[in-house]
Amino acid sequence: MTATMRPMEYVILQVCLPGRSAENAGVVLLDTTTDIAYVKLRRDWDSFASEEADVLSELENTLEAMARESGGNALLRRIEDMLSNLVLMTDREKTIAADPEARLRRLYRENVNSVGSVSVVQLRAAAGGLSDEQLPGEVIGSIEPPAHVRAVPGMFAARVEGRSMEPLIPDGSLCLFRPASAGSRAGKKLLVEKFGTSDVTAQYTVKVYQSEKRATEDSWEHGKIRMIPLNPEFETWELTPDEFRVAGEFVAVLPPEE
């Protein structure tokens, strides 16, 4: 069923710090049909506006509370009234969308300086292994992680093709990954690079990691490693430790943009 496109309006919120030109800092989107406002502001206030960070970090919560209390259109009027030398607002612009939250994410990405966002990579074949400091592919853009996810060094996003991890990861989803932590990997959903394949589409896969350990004279070592799909229609991969490397640990499926 096709969602209905609805008229909407949006404004860009700007922050103007002393001695600096105004910088885009967030988006407020108004669904004029439902009078609901959607707010998304940047979260890197400590690095962007350290002296005003305490005030600005509460701005998104304040605006959302105003919208719930008075409605979206009233919120935009109140923002106009509360403008100061610190916070500015652009003129209202019109748009149409079926999914306001998806459109909000797109407007934010297109208009706001996303300092602290994570890289989006195009997974590609690599000549041998990659060091832990390298991303597993060419950087083709950036994206802001969801509000409940804290960006960490080495975090990246990549598109996952195929149905082997459905229903958790739908085919074609853009997913967020972090560097794999030390310690046991058992049961974790890992993005792995398989060595020695000429088929680029088969080079990377996301599956659940399981391994069997065997004792040696001095300690133990990995024996059979199994990469298990969530979708029972697909087969388990069996690998040895020298046939792959872990490129990242699955964090979340990123919501789409409209």
C-alpha positions in Angstrom: 0.0 0.0 0.0 1.4 3.4 -1.1 1.7 6.0 1.7 0.0 9.3 1.0 2.2 12.4 0.4 1.3 15.3 2.7 2.3 19.0 2.6 4.9 20.0 5.2 7.0 23.0 6.1 10.4 23.1 7.7 12.9 25.6 9.1 16.6 25.3 9.7 17.8 26.4 13.1 21.2 28.1 13.2 23.6 28.9 16.0 25.6 32.1 15.8 28.6 32.2 18.2 30.6 35.3 18.9 33.2 36.0 16.2 31.8 33.3 13.9 29.3 33.1 11.2 26.0 31.3 11.7 26.1 27.5 11.3 23.2 25.2 10.7 22.4 23.3 13.8 19.1 21.5 13.3 15.8 21.1 11.5 12.2 21.5 12.6 9.7 19.8 10.3 6.0 20.6 10.6 3.4 18.2 9.2 0.7 20.7 8.3 -2.0 18.1 8.1 -1.6 16.8 11.7 0.1 19.9 13.2 2.8 17.6 14.6 6.4 19.0 14.7 9.5 16.8 14.4 12.8 18.1 15.7 16.4 17.0 15.1 19.4 19.0 16.4 23.1 18.2 16.4 24.5 16.5 19.4 28.2 17.5 19.3 27.7 20.7 21.3 30.8 20.3 23.4 33.1 20.4 20.4 30.9 22.9 18.4 29.9 25.4 21.0 31.6 24.5 24.3 30.7 27.7 26.2 27.0 27.3 25.4 26.9 23.5 25.4 24.8 23.2 28.6 22.1 25.5 27.2 22.1 24.1 23.6 22.1 20.5 24.7 18.6 21.0 26.3 17.2 22.9 23.3 15.9 19.8 21.4 14.0 18.5 24.6 12.6 22.0 25.1 11.3 22.3 21.6 9.8 18.9 21.6 8.0 19.7 24.9 6.6 22.9 23.4 5.4 21.0 20.4 3.6 18.5 22.5 2.0 21.2 24.6 0.9 23.7 21.9 1.2 21.9 18.5 3.7 22.2 15.7 2.5 25.4 14.1 2.5 27.2 17.5 6.0 25.9 18.1 7.3 27.6 15.0 5.6 30.9 16.1 7.2 30.5 19.5 10.6 29.9 18.0 10.3 33.1 16.0 9.4 34.9 19.3 12.3 33.4 21.2 15.0 34.0 18.6 18.2 35.6 20.0 21.7 36.5 19.0 22.6 32.9 19.7 19.8 31.0 18.0 18.5 32.0 14.5 15.8 30.5 12.2 15.5 30.5 8.4 12.3 31.3 6.6 9.8 28.5 6.3 10.2 26.2 3.3 7.6 23.9 1.8 8.0 20.2 1.0 5.9 17.1 0.7 6.5 13.7 2.2 4.7 10.5 3.2 7.0 9.7 6.2 7.9 12.8 8.2 10.6 11.2 10.3 12.3 9.9 7.2 12.1 13.3 5.6 13.4 15.0 8.7 16.5 12.7 8.6 17.1 13.6 5.0 16.7 17.3 5.6 19.1 17.1 8.5 21.7 15.3 6.4 21.4 17.7 3.6 21.4 21.0 5.6 23.3 20.4 8.9 27.0 20.2 9.3 27.2 16.6 10.7 30.3 16.8 12.8 30.8 13.5 14.5 28.7 11.5 12.1 29.9 8.1 11.0 31.3 7.2 7.6 29.2 5.3 5.0 31.5 2.9 3.1 31.1 1.0 -0.1 32.3 -2.5 0.7 34.9 -3.7 -1.9 37.5 -6.3 -2.5 40.8 -5.7 -0.6 44.3 -6.8 -1.6 45.0 -8.9 1.5 44.0 -8.1 5.0 43.2 -4.6 6.4 44.6 -3.2 9.6 42.3 -2.6 12.5 42.5 1.2 11.9 41.2 1.0 8.3 37.6 1.0 7.2 36.6 -2.0 5.1 35.9 -0.1 1.9 35.8 3.3 0.2 34.1 6.1 2.1 31.2 7.4 0.0 29.4 9.7 2.5 28.5 10.1 6.1 25.4 9.7 8.2 24.2 10.6 11.7 23.7 7.6 14.0 20.3 7.2 15.8 19.8 9.2 19.0 20.1 6.1 21.2 23.5 5.1 19.7 26.8 6.8 20.8 29.3 7.1 18.0 32.7 5.6 18.8 36.0 5.7 16.9 36.0 3.3 13.9 32.2 3.1 13.7 30.9 2.9 10.1 27.7 2.2 8.1 27.4 -0.2 5.1 24.6 -1.6 3.0 23.8 -5.3 3.5 22.5 -7.1 0.5 20.8 -10.4 0.6 18.2 -12.2 2.8 20.3 -14.4 5.0 19.8 -12.3 8.1 16.1 -11.6 7.7 14.0 -10.7 9.5 16.5 -8.7 11.6 18.3 -7.2 8.6 16.0 -6.8 5.5 17.6 -7.0 2.1 19.3 -3.8 1.1 19.4 -2.3 4.6 21.9 0.3 5.6 23.5 -1.0 8.8 25.7 0.5 11.5 28.8 -1.4 12.7 31.4 -0.8 15.4 34.9 -2.3 15.7 34.7 -5.8 17.2 35.6 -5.8 20.8 38.1 -8.1 22.4 36.9 -11.2 24.2 34.4 -13.9 23.2 32.7 -13.4 19.9 30.3 -16.3 20.4 26.7 -15.3 19.5 27.6 -11.9 18.1 26.4 -10.7 14.7 29.6 -10.0 12.8 30.5 -8.5 9.5 33.4 -10.7 8.2 35.6 -10.5 5.1 36.3 -13.8 3.5 39.7 -14.1 1.9 40.5 -15.8 -1.4 37.3 -15.1 -3.3 37.1 -13.4 -6.7 33.4 -12.8 -6.3 33.1 -9.3 -4.7 29.5 -9.9 -3.7 30.6 -12.9 -1.6 33.6 -11.2 0.0 31.6 -9.8 2.9 28.8 -11.3 4.9 26.9 -10.6 8.2 26.1 -13.7 10.2 26.1 -15.0 13.8 29.5 -16.2 14.9 30.0 -19.5 16.7 33.3 -21.5 17.1 34.5 -24.7 18.5 37.7 -24.6 20.6 40.2 -27.4 20.9 42.9 -27.9 23.5 46.6 -27.8 22.6 49.7 -28.7 24.7 50.0 -25.2 26.1 46.5 -23.6 25.7 43.7 -23.9 23.2 43.0 -22.7 19.6 39.9 -22.2 17.4 38.8 -25.3 15.5 35.7 -25.1 13.4 34.2 -21.6 13.0 30.6 -21.4 11.9 28.9 -18.3 10.5 25.2 -18.9 11.0 22.4 -17.1 9.1 19.2 -16.1 10.9 17.1 -17.1 7.8 16.8 -20.9 7.8 16.6 -20.9 4.0 20.3 -20.1 3.9 23.3 -22.4 4.7 25.9 -22.0 7.4 29.4 -21.0 6.4 32.2 -23.1 7.9 35.6 -21.3 8.0 39.1 -21.7 9.5 40.7 -18.7 11.3 43.0 -17.9 8.4 40.2 -17.7 5.8 38.6 -14.5 7.1 38.9 -11.4 9.3 36.2 -9.6 11.3 35.5 -6.2 9.8 32.9 -5.1 12.4 30.2 -5.9 14.8 26.5 -5.3 13.9 24.9 -2.5 15.9 21.6 -1.6 14.3 19.6 -1.2 11.0 19.5 2.5 10.2 16.1 3.9 9.4 15.5 5.0 5.8 15.4 8.6 4.5 12.7 9.9 2.2 
